Amino acid sequence: MYFTLLLFYFSSAVSSPLSFCRLLGQFNLNRMHKPGDVVLGGLFQANFFSVFPDLSFTSEPQQPTCHGFDILGFRWAQSMAFAIDEINRNSNLLPNVTLGYSLYDSCANLGIGFRAALYLVSGQEEQFILDETCVGIPPVLGVVGDSSSTPSIAISSVLGLYRVPMVSYFATCSCLSDRQKFPSFFRTIPSDAFQVRAMIQILKRFGWTWAGLLISDDDYGLYAARSFQSDFIQSGEGCLAYLEVLPRDSDKAELRRIVDVMKKSTARVVIVFEHQSYLITVMEEVVRQNVTGLQWMTSEAWTAATELQTPHLMPYLAGTLGIAIRRGEMPGFRKFLRQIRPEHHNNSYRNSMVNQFWEYTFQCRFAPPTTGIDAGGALCTGQEDLENVETEFLDTSNLRPEYNVYKAVYALAYALDDMLRCEPGRGPFGGHSCGNLKGLEPWQLLYYLEKVNFTTSFGDQVSFDEDGDPLPIYDIMNLLPLPDGRPRLQNVGEVKRTAKGEELMIDEDKIFWNFESKKPPRSVCSESCPPGTRMARKKGEPVCCFDCIPCSEGKISNETGWYSVLNMAVCRCIINRYVKTALIFIDSMECSSCPEDFWSSPQRDHCIPKKIEFLSYNEPLGICLTATSLLGTCICAVVLSIFIHHRGTPIVRANNSELSFQILLSLKLCFLCSLLFIGRPRQWTCQLRHAAFGISFVLCVSCILVKTMVVLAVFKASKPGGGASLKWFGVLQQRGTVMVLTSIQAAICTAWLVSASPTPHKNTQYHNDKIVYECAVGSTVGFAVLLGYIGSLAILSVLIAFMARNLPDSFNEAKLITFSMLIFCAVWVAFVPAYISSPGKYADAVEVFAILASSFGLLVALFGPKCYIILLKPERNTKKAIMGRGIES
C-alpha cells in the first residue's frame, strides 16, 4: 500500500500551460509543525497503540487512530522542537537561516511510521506544479528518528535509496551499521553490539556465567540475541539457560509458559531486550506466579521506563541493573516545556500532538476530540496551568533519550552550517563546487554529516564513525527502593570504548542487591571445578553444565573456572524459529600431565618430585642384607683364623691347605661384594659390582674345582698304574689352573665394561609415582656370559665331585664338595627367574640374597664339618683317623 502510494504521488499531467498533479489523499497523522527556511522531519512515538479500520474495501477506508498517550515520547518530540528553537536563537550557528520542523507520531506501529516518513519526504501540498514545486529546497532536509529498530530499518532502506539523511536517537540494532544497506543512516545512540559487550563486561565482573535471555519479537531483539550468542557463548564467557521470544499479542498461555521456564531455571540472572510497553504483561505474570530471587539485567529500551518503576513491582525488580543512555543536560528545557499551550497552535490538525498531550494531562477534551474518539469529560480551555498538576513531563533531571534527540538535531544543523560555509571553488563536489539552499540535494548534506564533529554545552563530543555510529558510552543504572517504598534509579557506573577496548567502571558499594545476603547472587549452571579435578560435559546440556571428575594419577589441574579450557569441541547448533546459528563451544578442561620426574599430589593440584627408590642401607631390608653380609665376612675371618691356628693338623693339611685358604678368602670377597649392590647406584659401583661378584665367585669355584680334581687324582694314583696322573696336579699346576680360570672371567668382565658398561639408570616403568634407581647392565649378553661361565665351572665341579663320592676314606671331601656345589647350583638356578620377575630394588635384593645364600652354602658345607672336628672332636684330627684306622666305631 505504501509503495503504491509513493509511486502514484504524481498522476498523468493534464493538458494545461502548467503541468501539475494532485495527491490521491492525505494521511491524518498526529503531528507538530513549525515552518522555516529549512525543515527537519521527526518521527516519535506519542501513542502506544493504534487501531486500524475495517479493510473490506466496500467503502473508502478510514484512517487508523492512535491511543494510549506516551507522555515520554511526546517529551522526546518536544526536545527536538527545543533544539531547533535554541539553534534559531544562536547567531553563530546557521545565521540567516531559520530551521523549522515537521514531527509525526508513529504510534509504535511500523505501518504508521512508514506513512509518516513518506509524507515527510514527499511534501504535504495538496497540489504540485511540477516546474516549480519540484525544484529548490526539499520538503525535509533530514529525518530525526525512529525510536525503534524495525521501523528504522524499513524507513532507512527507502530513504537511503534517495540519500536522505536519517539520524536515529533510539534505534540500536547492530544491523543498521551496515553501510551497504543503510548508506544514509546515522544515530546518536550506540549499537546493540556495544551494548551486548557492555552487558558481558558486567556478567564477567560478577562471575555470572549462566543467564536467561528474553528478547522482543523484532529486529531489535533478534539481532541482540545473535550478538549475545556470538560474543557471550562462542567466546567462552558463559551460556544461556534459555532464550525466549516474548509475544507481541500478549498471549497469556505463552507468557505463562515463559515465566514458568524462568521460575524453574537455575539461572538467577535474566537479561531483557524488549520495549517497555510489552514488558508490562510479562511483569504481571511474574507477579502472579510470585517469581522472586532473580537478578534482572535490562537493555536501554526499558531501563528508565517509569511504567515499571512502581511500588508493587519493587519486590521483583528492585536491584535491577540496566544499561542506560548517557544522561545529559539541556539548559532551559524545563522552561520551554512550561510554555507549551494549545492556543499557540490554532490548527488542531497541524499540531494535534499538543492537543492530545493537553487532553491527557488535564483529563479534558477539545471539540472535536483530537483522537477522533469522544471520551467525554470537561472541555479544555487551553488556559490550564502545567504547574498545578503532578506530571513527570516537567521532570528534566534525567534526560537521556531527549539528550540523544538534542544531539541528532544539532548534528544535522552543524552539517548544514558546514555546507553553507563552503567557499566557492573549494567545495567537495564536482568542479570544486559547494552546495546551496536553492539547489540543495540531500546527498550533499550526507558528505558533511559524516564529518561532523562538535561538542555540546554539556561537554560531550559528537561525531560518527565510518558506520554512522557515535562514540559509544552508556551509564549503568541500579533500581533502588526508597524507605517509603518508592523506586529510584541511581547511577552506579559507566561503560565506554577507549583505545584499550571496552572499559567498565562500576561502584559496587552503591549497588542495591535484592537478596538476603545483600551481595551479588551466584548464577552458574555448575560450580567451578576445584583444583585437582576436570570438567566433564553433561550430555545434551550447555557447555556451562558439567560434572567435576578427579584427575587421574600423574595429572593435575590447578586452574579454577569453567572458562579455563584447552580443547575445542564439536559444533552444536542452537536453533529456534528465529535464530539459526552454529556455535563452536569450548570443551571440558583437561588435566595436564606432570613432568617425567614428578608425580601428582594426593589432591591432584600440583606436581611433586617422585619418590626415589633403591636398596638403601637405611631401610630394614638393606640393614638385614648388610648385617648378613658382614656376618658372613666375620665367619670367614673366624674360620680362616681357626685354620691358620691349626694349619699343622692333618685335617687342615689334607688336600692342599693353600686351596682352602684361597676358598676362604674368595668367600670373604663374595660376602663383601654384596655390599656394592646396596646404596644409591653410582657409576663406579655399577661397574664394580658385577665384576667383583663374577671374579670372586670364579676364584672360589675354580679353587673348589681344582680341589675336587686333586681328590680324584690322589685316589686314582693309589691304584696300581695310576701314579702318573699326579704329575699333572702339583702345587704349581693347581695355582696355575686357578689363575687361568679366574683370568678368563676377568677378561669377560673387562670386555663387558669396555663395550657396554653398566650405568646408573632412572627407571619409571615399574611404578608411576616412583623413580627406581638401578644399574642398567648395559649388555645383557655380557651379564649372561658372566653367569654362564660361573655356572659351567660349578656344574663341572659337581660332576667331578659326584664321580669321587664313593671313594674310600673316613673323611672323603668329595662328598662335601658335591653337597656344597648342589646348594650353589640350586641357589643360582632359582635366582634367574626370581631376578627377572623382581622389580626395582627387589632385583638387587634377590641378587644379594643369591650371593649370600650361595656363599653361606659353600662356607658351611665345605668348612663346617672340618671346624666341628677341629674344635669339638680333636681326637679325630689325626692321620690315622683320616685314613680310617685306629678309630673305634
C-alpha angles and dihedrals in degrees: 000000000000095000090046089054091049093050093049099047086112122046124197114297115257124226103270137113090261121047111224140160136202131222114253089224147326133249113235095217127165107256151154121221138187122172123231145152088268122023125209119202126222136193118201138165105241095156131041100211140036135200121211119204126234112291100200089124093221086122137014108296115248123231118264117253130217130215141167098074114229106211093187091052089052089051089053088055090049090053088062091049089049093050092051091047090050092049092050089054092049110092092193096057119062096344114199090014122103117205120214131185140215112195126186135194111236092191089217087284126123094213095051092044091051091050090051092050092051089047090054099050096040097048131239103251113125092217128034126201101208097210093050111024097048095060132067127028115008117243088256127010094207142348127239109208170329114214095211134053100232096054089043091054092050096043096041092050088061098037089048090063088064094034093241108163116244120187115188124201098192111019106110104168109135089219089073089070089073103110093192093061100032108030096161099042122113133163141192094212123075118253124256089253089071092039091054091049089049090053091048089053089056092046090052092046092060098033096247108158098156118063143150123232127211115188138181122252095248141069092284093061099034096051090046088053091052091050091049092051093049098041102031104034106027092047090055095244095126148306139263115241090198140351115208129182110216113227120243094211096060091244101191095202091052092045090050090052093048094049089047089055090051091048095051097041121100090220109109095189121075118191117200130199103176140114117261096242093061096045094065092077091046092054091048089059091045089055092046092053091039094230105181134157095063127131107219121207116188139192125235091267094080108007090106096033106136092196089072096042097084130130095244090058096048095091087061106031102033111119093029114160114213142179109234135188114259110275117236141177127239109189112218095017095117091051089050091052092050090056094061110120129166090221087068088064107052094170102076092193096053092046103025093138090067091051091049090052090050093051091048095047099045098029092234135117139230122224111273097024114251093229094048090244118103104221094174125232133115122325118258115243097190090231096092115127119234090206090066095062130067106238135151088220091089094045103109097164094101108039110169115136087028090057090051090052089049091053092046092055092047091049090058091044094051091047090052091045091052090050094050091049090058113126113232111253092024099069126127095236132083113313088009088285126159132226121251137188096250095058099021117157120196092230089061090062090053090065091059094038091060090055099041115130124169142140123238124227086257090060100252119138115229122201138128131236126221090282095051092254123135129233100289120240132145135183119230113225133194125201108230124188113223121221091260091055097256116130125237131188114224128189111239101170148320140245123210141160118258134169087275094053131256109358119200120198115180134162104219093185090066095051118106113217116202094215134098092247091053086222133108111283124243111248111178131125091219127011115250113275111252121234111285095041137080133213122257115192118239109236114252095008132102120277091257090065112079146135123243112235122186115250116255121251114292094023131094142186121200100170123096122207137066091246093061094095139148114193135055116233136209120295117266125193125216106203129178131149093281110026122053107171129152110223128193109212128201111249128228122297115265124217114242123232120244120241117270096266094044136072135196120271119242088261090049090227101112141014121254128191112271118252112262114227130193136134099282132192088228100060123081095249092051092046092051093049092045091050091048091049093051090045091054090047091051092047090052089051091049093048090047091052090049091051092047091049092049096034091127095057120102096242092057095042093048115107099004112314089206090069090050090054090049091050091052091049092048091048088051088053090048091054092047096046089061087070089067088067092059123076134034109327114248133177096260096043091050091052095043103042099069094036092052091044093049097045094044093052094044089051090051097044093044090054090050090048092052091045090052092048091050092052091052093046093050094054092045089050090057089067122081112278095011100101093095091071094066093068089073094055104054123138094267093048090050092051091045093050091052091048094048094048091047092046091056089057090046089053091050091051092047093052090047094050093046097046103037112358119198112252137187111270134192105221116196097166098084097054128015093210098042138063110217112207109210141149113259107218090224094208118037089192091057092050091048093050090050093052092040092055091051090047094050092053090048093050091048089052091051092050094049092044090048089054090054097044095103097045113130121258136102088242110037108177091193090076091054091048091049092051094045094049091048088056090047094051093044091054094050095043088055090044097066099063092036091052094048094049096044115094127216119329092003090070088060090045091053091050092048090048091051091050093049095042094050091043093051089045092055093042096051097038096047103035105022097081092043093051089047091056094042095050106027106022106036090155088070093051092090134107092243092052092048091049089049098249131115097021119115116221 
